[in-house]
């Protein structure tokens, strides 16, 4: 399944059921390359917020989040991986 459709499915089904929050999506950076943490595959789809990724505000800006505030906001932002105490995460599970 193409990641675009997985992202679309995720936004409408999952985020519509939860409260307002920020979620890690399992995308991380190794030096200059972004990849999925579950199987280290390279990106074939991106959905960065305007001016992202910007490596702003930390020494370890290598993690990616998506925000949900009650409206469709599925764009990605990079964040400092060392500053995630109040951030939720999303897991993938085979069924």
Residue pairs with C-beta under 8 A, 6 or more apart in sequence:
2 44
2 45
3 43
3 44
3 45
4 45
7 45
7 47
7 74
8 74
10 74
10 90
11 66
11 72
11 74
14 90
15 23
15 66
15 68
15 74
18 68
19 68
20 68
20 69
20 70
21 67
21 68
21 87
21 88
22 65
22 66
22 67
22 68
22 86
22 87
22 88
23 65
23 66
23 67
23 68
23 87
23 88
23 89
23 90
24 63
24 64
24 65
24 84
24 87
24 88
24 89
24 90
25 64
25 65
25 66
25 76
25 90
26 36
26 37
26 38
26 64
26 89
26 90
26 92
27 34
27 35
27 36
27 37
27 43
27 63
27 64
27 76
28 34
28 35
28 37
28 62
28 63
28 64
28 81
29 35
29 53
29 61
29 62
29 63
29 78
30 62
33 42
34 42
34 43
34 46
34 53
34 64
35 41
35 42
35 43
36 43
38 92
46 76
47 74
47 75
47 76
48 75
48 76
48 77
49 75
49 76
49 77
50 75
52 75
52 76
52 77
52 78
53 61
53 64
53 76
53 77
53 78
54 78
55 61
55 78
56 78
57 79
57 80
58 79
58 80
58 81
58 82
58 83
59 80
59 82
60 80
60 81
60 82
61 78
61 79
61 80
61 81
62 78
62 81
63 78
63 79
63 80
63 81
63 84
64 76
64 77
64 78
64 79
65 76
65 77
65 79
65 87
66 73
66 74
66 75
66 76
66 77
67 73
67 75
67 77
79 87
